Amino acid sequence: MESENGETAWAQWVNTNLVPPSPATCYRALCARDHRFDGRFFVAVKTTGIYCRPICPARTPGESRCEFFASAAEAERAGYRACFRCRPELAPGLAPVDSIPRLVRLASARIEAGYLNEHSIEDLAALVGVSARHLRRAMEEKLGVTPVELAQTRRLALAKQLLHDTALPLGEVAHHAGFASLRRFNALTRSRWGRSPSTVRRSPLIGGKSGAGGPSDMVSLRLDCRPPFDWDALLDFLAARAIPGVEQVAMTGGVREYRRTGALDGHRGWIAIALGRLPHVLQARISLSLAPRLMEVVARLRSTFDLDARPEVIHGHLRSDAVLRPLLAAHRGLRLPGAFDGFELAMRAILGQQVSVAGATTLSGRLAERFGTRLPGGPPGVDRLFPTAERLAQAAVSEIRAIGLPAARARTVLALAEAVASGAVELSSATGDPEQVLVELQRLPGIGPWTAHAVAMRALHWPNAFPAGDLAIRRALAVGSAREAEARASAWQPWRGYAAMHLWRMAGSAT
C-alpha cells in the first residue's frame, strides 16, 4: 500500500467516480486487502466463476484470471456467483453523495429499501417522475443493470445473509427477503448460486448461525462498514439525544448497545445494535414482527449509523484545514449519524430550537408520551413509538403547547406534521431530495436555515448540510456570523456535515 500522502492516485478515485478504476489499480487494492475499497468494486475469478469482495481472505488469484465489476449485480449479470467465504452481501454500499444522477440515486435507494418487492417498475418510474423505459435505460447506463436485476441481487443478498446468520425456516427467509414465493426463491438461487437454499445453509463454510442462539422473537444480522469506525463517539452522540421511551443507549452483557422502537407500514417492534467482534462490524437484533420490512429496516440502520461512509476519503479532503486537522486525527472514524425515522428527527430539531440538547431531549420525550403509542413487551425503558405525522397533524395547537412549548413553536410542530402527512415534504434519506427539502422546510413558519440544515444533515443524511448559524460552530471557527461560517466551510464541500460533527464534538454540543 502507498503512504497516506501518496494515496490519492488510487484511493481518492472513489470520491467522484462510480465505475472501478483501471484493472491494474483494482488488482493492487485486492492484493493489499484494502478495506477502503470494500463495496466499491468486486473481483470475479474467471476460472472458478465466483465473485468476491476485495478483502476476501482466500488466496489472491493471478491478475490475468480476474475481472472487475462496479457492483454485485453486474457480476451476477455476467454469470458469476457470490463467494461463500467473504460474503459479498455484507459489503458496504454506495453512499448517497456518489456522483450518479438524481434519478438513478432515488430509484436505487427505493430498490435498496425493498420498493419493488410489492410494486412494479411502472410504479417506481411514476414515483420518480419518468417513464419505465427511461428508468430502465438510465439505470443500465449508469449502473450496468436493470431495476429488476438490482432488486433480485438485493433480495438474494439479504436471503443469503439470513441463511448464513439465522435459523429461520426457508419459507420465512424467502418472505423476509422480498420474494413472492418459495418456488421463485428456490429457482433464482439455483440459477445464481448453482445450489439450493438448503444446501447453502448446510455448507461447512458458513459456521455458526448467530441468530439461532438469540431470542426466538429476534433475528440477528451482521452489518459491515469501512474502518476506521468511531463507535464510542457515535454512541455518545446518540445517547445524549435519545428520546425517552423511544430509544436508549444501555449496557448489555458489558457491551454498549443502542435500542429503539420502530414502525414501518403497520409492522411494529424493537431494534438493538451493538459493536461486533470486529471493530468495523455491527451486530443488529431485529424483532421478527419487523421482518416483513427487513430490507427497509437494514437500509435505515445503514443510514442511521453511516455504514456506507468512506472515512479515508472524507479525512483526506478535510485534513488540509488547520482547525479540523487535530480533530480528524483524534477521531478518524467519526461518522455522520442519520435517523431511523426522518419525521422523528425533524420534530426533535424543532423542539431543540433555542434550548439545550438536554432540553430538546426532555421535550421530545414529552411529545412521545403525550401523542405516541405504547408498545409493551420490549427492553426496559423502550416502550413507546414516536407519534406519526398523521397523528400530530390532527392535534390542536393547545394540545401541543401543553408539553411546554411557546405558541409559535407549537404551530411549527403542527405545520411540519401537516406537510409530512400530506406528502408535501419527504423526510427520508432514501427518497428525499436534500436541496428541494431545504426549500420546502424554510417555507414553513418557524423553520429557518439552521433547522432546515440540521434536518437535512440527519433525517436526509446529506453530508453537505451545514447549519452555519449554530453558535458552537461559529465559536469553534472564531467567526461572528452565519455568512462568515458559510464562507469558511466552502472548501469542505461535499463533506461539510462531517466537519460540523467534528466541530460540535470539540465544543461538546450539537443538535
Buried (B, 14 or more C-beta within 10 A) or exposed (E): BEEEEEBEEBBBBBBEEBBBBEBEBBBBBBEBBBBBBBBBBBBBBEEBEBBBBBBBEEEBBEEEEBBBBBBBBBBBBEEBBBBBBBBBBBBBBBBBBBEBEEBBBBBBBBBBBBBBBEEEBEEBBBBBEBEBEEBBEBBBEBBBBBBEBBBBBBBBBBBBBBBBBBBBEBEBBBBBBBBEEBEEBBEBBEEBBEBBBEEBBEEEEBEEBBBEEBEEEBBBBBBBBBBBBBBEBBBBBBBBBBBBBBBBBBEEEEEBBBBBBBBBEEBBBBBBBBBBEEEBBBBBBBBBBBBBBBBBBBBBBBBBBBBBBBBBBBBBBBBEBEBBBEBBEEBBBBBBBBBBBBBBBBBBBBBBBEBEBEEBBBBBBBBBBBBBBEBEEBBEBBBBBBBBBEBBBBBEBEBBBEBBBEEEBBBBBBBBBBBBBEEEBBBBBBBBBBEEBBEBBEEBEBBBBBBBBBBBBBBBBBBBBBBBBBEBBBBBBEBEEBEBBBEBBEEBEBBBBBBBBBBBBBBEBBB
